[in-house]
Amino acid sequence: MSAYRRFGGIEAGGTKFVCAVGTAMGQVLDQVRFPTTDPGETLGRAIDFFRRQPVPVASVGIGSFGPVDLNPSSLTFGQITTAPKPGWQNVDIAGRVRYELGVPTCLDTDVNAAALGEHRWGAAQGLDTFLYLTVGTGIGGGAMVEGRLLHGLVHPEMGHMRIPHDWAQDPFPGVCPHHGDCLEGLATGPAVERRWGRQGIDLPADHPAWALEARYLALGLANLIVVLSPQRIILGGGVMHQAQLFPAVRREVGALLGGYVRAPALMERIEEYIVPPDLGDRAGVLGAIALAL
């Protein structure tokens, strides 16, 4: 693959879009970000960004908020389907980009894209089965299993798994509009803010919010570990910028598993097993470029 070819990536988030042009080596040559407004304006700005490039891109990868239809045999393939963001239901995001730019276009979930970016250039290099979980405004999970991104009936919705909720310890009902107290309903940034009356960034490191947050995240991770047996778990997203969460989550996961999964990575080197993304907040857009590749 020529080092001179250029590839486009779109990290399509419910709050903001990040568009970038990069190389097969993961070098970002140009990038722009802007708020997610209505589909016409937002996709128009993304398309204009690529049209202005001095060297046309060979292909475009899109890591999108969802749900998205990834089934090639479906009549709505390439579309954002039942998204909760107003105005974005049934938007043919991949088709619009492909038609306007006239290049091959690949669509996946934003978290699967981030997982692919970490696999190619980051914390999952050399692995074939791992998880990427982002904890922020929502909770989403992407996975690679035996070298292939995990899809299936639709695509993983790890944030909506049901986890134990001790109502006596935590009477908060959750913020998920569909399930209330699923993992996303209990452990996102908005859940922290609504439960405690302040944004997480304003809570001290020793606030009880973080012990509860670590417990909920560990419950979700313990389920994922016994189901998918990942070789590593990467935790990204704004909530995980709280540095005290990583050691707390690792301790809770170890306690929940109780030594049953007898792997050195879990029993002796868990600090190398549950890790932050090497690519940081660039994982999404670099993952979109990896999709384009």
C-alpha positions, 0 to 999 in steps of 0.5 A: 500500500503506497505511503502516499495514499490518503485515507479519510476517517469520520468519528461521528458522535452524537455531540461532535464530529471529528474528520481527519485525513491520514496515512496507512501509518496512522499519521494524521495530516489534517483534522477538523471537529465541529458540533453535531447538529442536523444531518444535512448540515453536519454531513455537508461539513464533513463532505466539504472537508474532504473535498477541500483536500489537496490530495483526494482520499482513496476511501473513507471509514466512519465510526458512528454513534448508533444504533447503526445497520451493519447488515449488507443484506438489509434494506437499511444497510449503512444507516443510523437507525433508532438513534435517540438524537433528534433528527438522526433516525434513519439517516443513510450516513454511509450512503451519503458520504459514498455518493458525494465523494465517489469513493469506497466507504466503510461504516461501523460503530464508533466503539468498534472503530476505536477498537480497530484503531487500538488494534492497529496502532495502540494498546491491542497490537498483537492481540486477536481477542480484546474489548474496548469499552468507552465510558462517557456520556454513554457506555459503548463496547467494541470487540475483536474476536479471533481477529474480526470485529464483533457484529452478529444479529446487530452489533454489541450493546455492552452498555445496556447489559443488566447488572446487580443493583443494590437499591439499599446502597444506591436508590438512584433509578438510573438515566437510561431512557430504555432500561433505567438501571442498566450499566449505562443507566448507572455508570455514565457521566450523566448518571454520576452528575444526576445522582450526586448533583455535580459533574464528575470533574467537580467531585474529589478523588475520595468521593464515594461516587468513585467507589460506586462507579468502580463497582458498577464498571467491574460488574460489567467487566466481569460479565464480559470476561467470562463471556468473551474471554478477552486477552485485554480490556481497554477502557476509554471515555471521559469518565475514565480520565479519573485516574483513581478509577483504574486501580479501583476497577482492577481491584473490584474485578479481581474480587468479583472473579474470585480467582476462578479465571486462572490466567496470569494476566488477571491474577498477576498482571491485572494492571497490564490487562485493564488499561487505558487506550494508547491512542487516548482521545484519538482512538475514534478518529484513527479507528475510522481511518483504520476502517478506511484502510 
